[in-house]
Amino acid sequence: MSTQPTKYRFSFGPWNIHEGADPFGPTVRTPISFARKLKLYKKLGFDGVQFHDDDAVPGLDKLTPAQIAAKARAVRRMLDGEGLVAEFVAPRLWESPHTIDGGYTANCPKERQYAIERSYRCIDIIRELGCDLMVLWLAREGTYIREAKNARVAVEWLLEAINKMLAYDRGFRIAIEPKPNEPMDHAYIPTIGHAIALAYRADDPSRVGGLIESAHAILAGLDPSDEMAYALSHGKLWSVHLNDQNGLKFDEDKSFGAADLRRAFNQVRVLEEGGYGRNGEFVGLDVKAMRTTKLADNTKHLANSRAFFLALLEKVRTLNRKKEAALIAARDYEGLERYIVEHLMGLR
């Protein structure tokens, strides 16, 4: 392993520059075109673009595979022109009228087939954009009431879908992004442990891993750094969505480190010490500007999150490991806690 410090690459999705709608109110800012958003990436210090399939190819359900491929190639040229790369593409299955009852786990076979076909088109886009990663956020793969579906059968349907995708094209990987709830009351793959267990059952486990979003782990009552460490121990942490969450409510996508600085520090530490980024993995952000933000300031949350990550990275790299080890050896955890907090405060 290289002894040189990791030079991290950062990514975000075009949806992270948005119009301020939230679950309780409509948009409040003027939309910005995709082309204009792309020109902001490098200025903000980002190299990678996260995509949903219809971010790259709007209206793809009404297009032929050839038309989809042509439009994706045009987006690739736009990325090349800005010196950017696609990090991943995710099939947006949760907004279609075909997926009201779920995609891969819908009770209706025709709707499950729609989800598979839509995923194939997503893989086609991945190929044209020159990346090798699909992210599966299994948004509607669950139930509002448990009696509506057979959870055991639903897991088998998920596995079947993953295997079909793996067989469709052998040149890409799948990263499952777990979340315990929202929009469904009960999700079938709520944590990274569930995702990795499913990965090991796949026909090619080496091509199925995970993406961990900070807020999703928090909503499950878990610490994101522990979830990241678990995935890293399996060699299956292939992307992250760093953000923050102020309590157990809807997914807030707050700026990384804004709600709990120490929790953010531990995420950065786990990534740094676990070798994340040394194989080209991106530090992905999934953060949204506050509804009160003015149009002129609608990228500050991205710049802030990146700056907070780098500041915390410096705290990780300047931590006095000998002092920490001595406190641990003495079982002086009160002393350790004080040292960590004072280090974060700049007092040590």
N, C-alpha and C positions, 0 to 999 in steps of 0.2 A: 504493500500500500504506500502511496506517495506520502512523503513527509511535508510536502508543500500545502499551505492552507487552501482549502477549497474556495474557488472563486464561484460564487453562486450566480445562477441565472434566474431571472424573475419573469413571471407571466401573469396575465389576467385575461378575462374574457370581455368582449365588447359590451356585454350586459352590465358590467361593473361601472360603466359610464351611462347612467340611466336617467330617467325623467322624474324620479322621486315618488312614484306610486308606492303605496304600502298596502297591507291587507285591509286598511280602513279608509283609504282615500285615493283619488285619481292622481294623474301626473301633475306636476307643478313646474317642470322645466321644459324648455324647448328641446326637441330631439336633435341629436347630432348624427350625421351620416356615418356609415361604416368607414368610408374612405377617409373622412376627417379624423375618426378615432384612431385609425392605423398610424396617422402621422404624429400622434401624441406618444406612442409607445416608447420610441427611442429617447425622446425628450425627457420622459419620466424615468428612464433607466431600465426599461423592460425590453427583453429580446424575444419572448414567446407569446403567442396568441392562443388562447383557449377557445374552442369552437363548440357550439351545438351544430348539428348537421344543417339546420335551417338558418343559422347565422352565415354559413358559407354559401348555401344555396337556398334562398327563400322560396317558399312554395313548392318544395321538391315533390310533394305528393301528386302534383299535377304534371310532372315532367317525366320524360322517358329516361332510362339509365344513360343513354348517350347525351342527352341534354344536361343531365346532372353532372356528368363527367366534364363536359365542356365548360360549364359555369364554374366548377371547382378549379379547373385549370386556370381560368381567368383570375380567380382569387389567389392562386399560387403565384401568379405573375405580380399581383399587387403586393404580396408579402415580400417577394424577392426585391421588388423596387424600393421597399422601405427597410431592407436588411433584416427582416423578421422571419421567424419560422413558426409553423403550427406545432403546438405542444400535443394537443389531442383533439379528437372530435367525439362528441357525445350525442347519441340519438335522442331527440326531444320527443319522448313518447307520452308525456303526461298532459299535453294540451290538445291532442286530437280527439274528436268525437268517437273515434274507434276505441279509445283507451279509458273511457269513463269507469269501466269495471276492472281496469288494469290492462297491461300490455301482455307480457309473457305469461301472466297468471290469470288472465281474463277467463271467466267461465265459458265464454263462447269460443269455439275453435277458430272461427273466421277472424275474430279479433286477435287471437294469439298469432295467427298467420300474418295478419297485418303487421304486428310488432316485429316479427322475424324479417319480413320483406323490407320494412323501413330500416331495420338494422343492417341489412345487406347494402342498402343504398348509402348508409353511413360509412360502411367499410369501403365502398367505392370512393367516397369523398376523402377518406383517410389516405387511400392510395394516391389520389391525385394531388393532395396537399403535401405529400412527401413526409408524412409522419408515420408512426407505427403504433399509436396508442388510441384505443377507444376507452372512454370512461362511461361506465354504466351506473347512473344514478337511478335506482329502482323505485322511482317516486310513487307510482300507484300500484306497486307490487305488494299488496297487503289488503286489509279490509277495514271498513268502518265498524262492522260487527263480526265477531269471529265465526258465527254460524253461517255466514254468507259463502265461505269457501272452506275447502279442506286444506289446511296448511301443509300437511305432509305431501299431498299431491302437488300443491303449488310449488314446493321446493323442487320436486322432480321436473315440473314444467320449466322452471328457471334453469336447471341443469341441462335440460334438453335444448333450450334456446342457446345457451352458451356453447354447447358442443356443435350446434349447427353453424354458429358464427365462426368458430375456430376452423371448421371444415371448409367454410366458404372461401377463406383466404388464409394461407398459412404464414403470411408475412406481417401480421400485426398481433398486438397483445391487448388484453382486456383488463382494465383496472376498475374493480367494483367500488363504488362510493356509498358506504352505508349511512343510513340515517334512521333513527328509531320511530319517527312520526312526521307528520306534515308533508304532504297533504293527507295521507291516510292516518287513521287512528293507530293502527297496528301494522308495522312493516315486517316483512318476513326476513329481511337481512338487516337487522338494526345496528350491528357493531362490526368492527373489523374482524373479530373472531369468527363470526358467522360467515363473513365474506371469504376469509382464508380457508375455512372448512369446506365451503363450496368449491373453491379453487382446486383443492386437492382431489375432489371427486371428478373434476373435468377430465376429458379425454387427453388433454395436454396441460397438466398443471403448471408447467414452466411458463405458460403464456397467459396465466390468469393471476392477477395480484390485486392490489388495492390502492385507493386514494382516500386519505383521511382529511376531513374538514373539521377544523377546531370546534366550531359551533355544534356540529352534529354529535361529536363525542360528548360535549357538555350537556346537550339535550338528553343524552342517554344516562346522565348522572356519572359520567366517567371523565377522567383527566386526559386531555388530548395527548400529552407527552407519553403517558403510559401506553395508549393505543398505538402511537407511532413507534414506540420501542418494541411493542409486540410484533408489529408488521415488519420492522427492520430485522428482528431476530429470525424471521422466516425468509428474509430476502425478498419481501413482497410489497415494500412501500415504494410505489412507482410515481406517485405524485402527492401533493398536499394542497389543500385549500386553507390557507391561514386567514383567520379572522378572529372575532371575539364575540362574546355573548354575555349579556347582563341578565342572568336569571333563566329559569326554565319556562320560556314562553315561545313565541314564534321565532323562527330563524332570523336573527337581526342582521347578520353580516356586518357587524361593527368593525372599525379599523383594528388591525392586529395589535394587541397589547393595550387597547384603549380601556378595557374593563378590568383586566387583571394582569398587571405587569409581571408578577412573579410566575404566573401560569404560562405567560408567553415566553419568559426567560427559559423555563424548563423545556418548552417545545424546541426552541432554538438549540438548546444544549443537546437534547436527544438527537436532533438532526445532525449537528456538527460532530458529535462523538460517534454516531452510528454510521458515518461515512456517506450520508445522504448528499447527493449532488456530484459525487466523484465519478459517476457513470453517466453524467449528463442530465440527471433529473432536475426539473425546474422547481423553484420555490414559487408555487402558485398562490395567488391571492384571490379570494372571493369576498370582496368587501363592497359595500354600497354607501354612497354619500347620504348623509342625513337629509330628511325631507326639507329641512329648513335651509339647506345649502343653496346659495345663489349660483346661477348658471356659470358665472366667471370662475367659481371655485370648485367646479364639479369633478376635478381630478385630485384635489388635495388629499382625499382619503387614501388614494393609491400611493401618492408620494409619501404620505405620513407612514403608511404601513410598511413600505420598503425601508424608510429611514429608521423606524422602530426596530425592524428585524436586524439591520446592520448595527445599530447601537447595542442591541442585546447580544449580538454576535461578539462584539468587542468585550462585553462583560463576561461572556463565556470564555473567551480566549485569555482574559487577564485574571481569571479566578485563581487564587492561590491554592493549588491542588495539595501542596504539602500541609498547609494549615487545615484544609478541609479533611484530609486523611487523618491528621492527628486528632481532630475533634471526633471523627467517627470512631477511631480506635479507642478513644477514651469514653465512648458512649455519651459524649457531651452534646446531646442533640439540641439543648437550649442554646448552647454556645454556637452550634452550627447554624441554627436558625438566625441568630443575631448576626453572624458573619454574612450570611447570604443576603439578608435584608439590608445591612449596612453597605455591602458591596453594590447592590442595586441602587442604593441612595447616593453612591459616590463617597461614602464615608470611610471606606477601606480600599 
